[in-house]
Amino acid sequence: MSRLIRTAALLAALGVLPLLAGCSELTGKASAEQGPDGLGDPDSPFWVDPKSPAAAQLRQWQREGRGKDAATLRRIARRPVALWPSGKDAGATVRAATRAAEKADRTAVFVAYHIPHRDCGQHSAGGAEDAAAYQRWIWSFAEGIGNRRALVVLEPDAVGHNVDGCTPPQYHRERYELLRAAIDRLKQQPRTQVYLDAGNPGWLKDPARLAGPLRSAGIGRADGFALNVANFQSVAVNREYGHRLSRMLGGKHFVIDTSRNGLGPLTGNRREGWCNPPGRALGRPPTTATGDALVDAYLWIKRPGESDGACRGGPAAGTWWPDYALGLARRAA
């Protein structure tokens, strides 16, 4: 089952120390500090947004005298997380973020999540009204990047929902065409890495089901694929799955979302285990120092602390939820 991505539908527009990674653009001065309150990760090449919900919450708790909670929340606020530009025009958001990242000598991380018929009309329904609107949106997105460094995770769930049948068959061909065109457009920007979403090991358990559809979506022109977006599968499970899929795709590299997988997925036969599951923890911090020749980076693609949806007492998808964020941070290793 899919149900892995319920995060960005309601997000308002925000507007590495290389080891074995193959992405030469993912570099930056490891000693640089970013933003107020010293928020920034000197061990990561990725940009930290000093105006993120976590950073704002940290400052509020400091003013309220909740020093211990603020210190705990710093585990999120100081880390780079992906931006999910929303609205009909992504360019302004992307431009502002990449300019700020350039000043900090960092790489901005984004998620492009605006495909027509998104999420099969479920919790994160929305996206572009038609193919033409999507093309305008992704063109604006690419123009916003310009010549600055960026890493883009492209369209969570889009290929997976074609594979599992959630997206109606009449939309499949158009979706593959749009994904191919999006990859080509983004790759025109000289310092942009693009990773096409490939679901997670708990959803489409046999990676062979994804290989052909990913090729149809243009994976050959992308830098690689992304795994575990907004999910909780462990690093070990993702790496094994990713290596199997990579062999079917000519050795493609991949990135893994480690934002909330510190304790793995919810165990047992739990209904909606993807939606604000209790007892989870932050995973490995974002880095390119993965120790795996095929894993270009661990990333916080899902924004930890933002709700998966209106379940288990949570607010609408994409809404900042301080209590859940604090729990993730407290349980982190």
C-alpha positions in Angstrom: 0.0 0.0 0.0 1.2 3.5 -0.6 0.1 6.0 2.1 3.7 7.1 2.6 3.4 10.8 1.8 0.9 12.9 3.5 3.0 16.0 4.3 3.1 18.8 1.9 -0.3 19.4 0.6 -1.0 22.3 3.0 2.6 23.7 3.3 2.6 27.4 2.7 5.2 28.6 0.3 8.3 29.7 2.2 8.8 31.8 0.6 29.2 17.6 2.5 31.8 16.5 3.2 32.0 14.2 0.2 32.9 10.6 0.9 31.7 8.2 -1.7 28.9 10.2 -3.1 28.9 10.9 -6.8 27.6 14.4 -6.6 30.5 16.8 -6.9 28.2 19.9 -6.4 27.3 18.8 -2.9 30.1 20.7 -1.2 30.4 23.6 1.2 32.6 25.0 3.9 32.1 22.7 6.8 32.9 25.4 9.4 30.3 27.9 8.3 27.6 28.9 10.7 24.1 29.7 9.4 21.4 31.9 10.7 20.5 33.3 14.1 21.0 31.3 17.3 23.9 29.5 15.7 21.4 27.3 13.8 23.3 25.3 11.2 25.0 22.0 10.8 28.8 22.3 10.2 29.0 18.6 9.3 26.5 18.9 6.4 26.7 20.5 3.0 23.0 21.4 3.0 21.4 24.7 3.8 19.5 25.2 7.1 16.5 27.5 6.9 16.8 29.9 9.9 13.0 30.7 9.6 11.8 27.1 9.7 8.9 26.2 12.0 11.3 24.4 14.2 13.6 27.4 14.5 10.6 29.7 15.3 9.3 27.3 17.9 12.7 27.1 19.5 12.9 30.8 19.9 9.3 31.0 21.3 10.1 28.3 23.9 13.3 30.2 24.8 11.2 33.4 25.4 8.7 31.4 27.5 11.4 29.9 29.7 11.2 26.4 28.3 14.9 26.1 28.0 15.1 22.3 28.2 12.5 21.8 25.5 14.2 24.4 23.3 17.5 22.7 23.7 15.9 19.4 22.7 14.1 20.9 19.7 17.5 22.2 18.5 18.1 18.7 17.3 15.6 19.5 14.5 16.1 23.3 14.1 19.8 23.1 13.4 19.5 20.4 10.7 18.8 21.0 7.0 15.4 19.9 5.9 13.8 20.0 2.4 11.6 22.8 1.3 8.3 21.9 -0.4 7.3 24.9 -2.5 3.6 25.2 -3.0 1.2 27.5 -4.9 0.9 28.0 -8.6 4.3 29.6 -9.0 7.3 28.0 -7.3 9.9 30.3 -8.6 10.0 33.0 -5.9 10.3 30.4 -3.1 13.1 28.5 -4.9 14.9 31.6 -5.8 14.9 33.0 -2.3 16.1 29.7 -0.8 18.9 29.1 -3.3 20.2 32.7 -2.9 20.3 32.2 0.9 22.0 28.9 0.5 24.6 30.3 -1.9 25.5 33.0 0.7 26.0 30.2 3.3 28.0 28.2 0.7 25.5 25.4 1.0 23.2 23.3 -1.2 19.4 23.9 -1.0 17.2 20.8 -0.9 13.7 20.8 -2.4 10.8 18.5 -3.1 8.9 19.1 -6.3 5.4 17.9 -5.4 2.8 19.3 -7.8 1.9 16.5 -10.3 -1.7 16.5 -11.6 -4.0 14.0 -9.8 -1.6 14.0 -6.9 -2.1 11.3 -4.2 -5.1 9.8 -6.0 -7.4 12.4 -4.4 -6.5 11.3 -0.9 -5.0 13.2 2.1 -2.5 15.2 0.0 -4.7 15.7 -3.0 -4.1 18.7 -5.1 -1.3 19.6 -7.5 -1.5 21.2 -10.9 -4.8 21.4 -12.6 -3.5 19.9 -15.8 -0.3 19.1 -17.7 0.2 22.6 -19.1 -0.1 24.1 -15.6 2.4 21.6 -14.3 4.9 22.4 -17.0 4.6 26.1 -16.2 5.2 25.3 -12.5 8.3 23.1 -13.0 9.7 25.7 -15.5 9.3 28.4 -12.9 10.9 26.0 -10.3 14.0 25.4 -12.5 14.3 29.1 -13.3 14.3 29.9 -9.6 17.3 27.6 -9.1 19.4 29.4 -11.8 23.1 28.6 -11.6 23.0 27.9 -7.9 23.4 24.5 -6.2 20.3 22.5 -5.5 19.1 19.0 -4.9 15.5 18.2 -6.0 13.5 15.1 -5.0 11.0 14.8 -7.7 7.3 13.9 -7.1 6.9 11.6 -4.2 4.4 8.8 -4.8 4.0 9.7 -8.5 5.6 6.6 -10.0 4.5 4.3 -7.1 0.9 5.2 -7.5 1.0 4.3 -11.1 2.5 1.0 -10.2 0.0 0.1 -7.4 -3.0 1.1 -9.4 -4.1 4.0 -7.2 -3.7 6.5 -10.0 -6.3 5.8 -12.7 -4.8 4.2 -15.9 -5.9 7.0 -18.1 -3.4 9.3 -16.4 -0.3 7.0 -16.5 1.1 8.0 -19.9 0.7 11.7 -19.2 2.4 11.3 -15.9 5.4 9.6 -17.3 5.7 12.3 -20.0 5.5 15.0 -17.4 8.2 13.4 -15.2 10.5 13.0 -18.1 10.1 16.6 -19.1 10.5 17.7 -15.5 13.8 15.9 -15.2 15.1 17.3 -18.5 14.1 20.8 -17.5 15.7 20.6 -14.1 18.9 19.1 -15.5 19.3 22.2 -17.7 20.4 24.0 -14.5 24.1 23.2 -14.4 24.4 22.6 -10.6 21.2 20.7 -9.9 20.9 17.1 -8.8 17.5 15.3 -9.4 16.4 12.2 -7.6 13.1 10.6 -8.8 11.0 9.2 -6.0 10.9 5.4 -5.9 8.7 4.7 -2.8 9.9 2.7 0.1 10.6 -1.0 0.9 7.4 -1.4 2.9 5.2 -0.4 0.1 6.2 -2.0 -3.2 8.1 -4.8 -1.7 9.5 -6.2 -5.0 11.7 -3.5 -6.6 11.4 -5.2 -9.9 7.9 -3.8 -10.1 9.4 -0.3 -10.2 12.3 -0.7 -12.6 10.3 -0.4 -15.8 8.0 2.4 -14.6 11.1 4.4 -13.4 12.6 4.0 -16.8 9.4 5.2 -18.4 9.6 8.2 -16.1 13.1 9.1 -17.3 15.3 7.8 -14.5 18.1 7.4 -17.0 18.3 11.2 -17.2 18.2 11.8 -13.5 21.0 11.6 -11.0 19.2 8.7 -9.2 16.2 7.8 -7.2 14.9 8.6 -3.7 13.7 6.1 -1.1 11.7 6.3 2.1 10.2 9.8 1.6 8.0 10.5 4.7 8.3 6.9 5.8 10.0 5.1 8.6 11.9 2.1 7.1 15.4 1.6 8.5 18.6 2.6 6.8 19.7 -1.0 6.5 16.4 -2.0 4.8 16.5 0.9 2.5 20.1 0.3 1.5 19.4 -3.4 0.7 16.3 -2.5 -1.4 18.1 0.4 -3.1 21.0 -1.8 -4.1 18.6 -4.3 -5.7 16.8 -1.6 -7.6 20.0 0.0 -8.6 21.2 -3.2 -10.3 18.0 -3.2 -12.4 18.7 0.4 -13.4 22.3 0.2 -14.6 23.9 1.2 -11.3 21.9 4.3 -10.5 22.7 6.0 -7.2 20.1 7.0 -4.6 19.3 9.1 -1.5 17.4 8.0 1.6 15.0 10.0 3.8 16.2 9.5 7.4 14.1 12.2 9.0 12.0 9.9 11.2 13.4 6.4 10.9 15.6 6.4 14.0 13.5 3.6 15.6 12.1 2.1 12.3 8.5 1.7 11.4 5.6 1.1 13.8 5.6 -2.7 14.6 2.6 -5.0 14.4 -0.5 -4.9 12.3 -1.2 -1.2 13.0 -3.8 0.7 10.9 -2.4 3.7 9.2 1.1 3.1 10.5 2.3 5.8 8.2 0.2 8.6 9.8 1.8 10.2 12.8 2.8 6.9 14.4 3.7 7.1 18.1 7.1 6.4 19.5 9.2 7.3 16.5 12.5 9.2 16.5 14.7 11.3 14.3 17.1 9.3 12.1 20.6 10.0 10.9 21.4 13.6 10.3 21.6 14.8 6.7 25.0 14.1 5.2 26.8 12.8 2.1 29.2 10.8 4.3 27.2 7.6 3.9 30.0 5.1 3.6 28.1 3.5 0.7 29.2 4.0 -2.9 25.6 4.0 -4.2 24.0 6.2 -1.4 24.7 9.8 -2.3 23.1 11.2 0.8 20.9 10.8 3.9 18.4 13.6 3.8 15.6 14.9 5.9 13.0 15.1 3.1 10.0 14.9 5.2 10.0 17.9 7.5 10.1 16.3 11.0 7.5 17.7 13.3 5.0 18.5 10.5 1.9 16.3 10.6 1.1 13.4 8.2 -2.6 14.2 8.4 -5.6 14.4 10.8 -5.0 11.2 12.6 -3.9 10.3 16.1 -4.8 13.8 17.3 -2.7 15.5 14.7 -3.5 18.6 12.7 -4.0 18.7 8.9 -1.2 17.3 6.7 1.9 19.6 6.5 0.9 21.6 9.7 3.6 22.1 12.3 2.9 20.0 15.4 5.3 21.0 18.3 4.4 18.1 20.6 5.1 15.5 17.9 8.4 17.3 17.0 9.5 17.3 20.6 8.8 13.6 20.9 10.8 12.8 17.8 13.7 14.8 19.1 13.6 13.4 22.6 13.8 9.8 21.4 16.6 10.5 19.0 19.9 8.6 19.6 
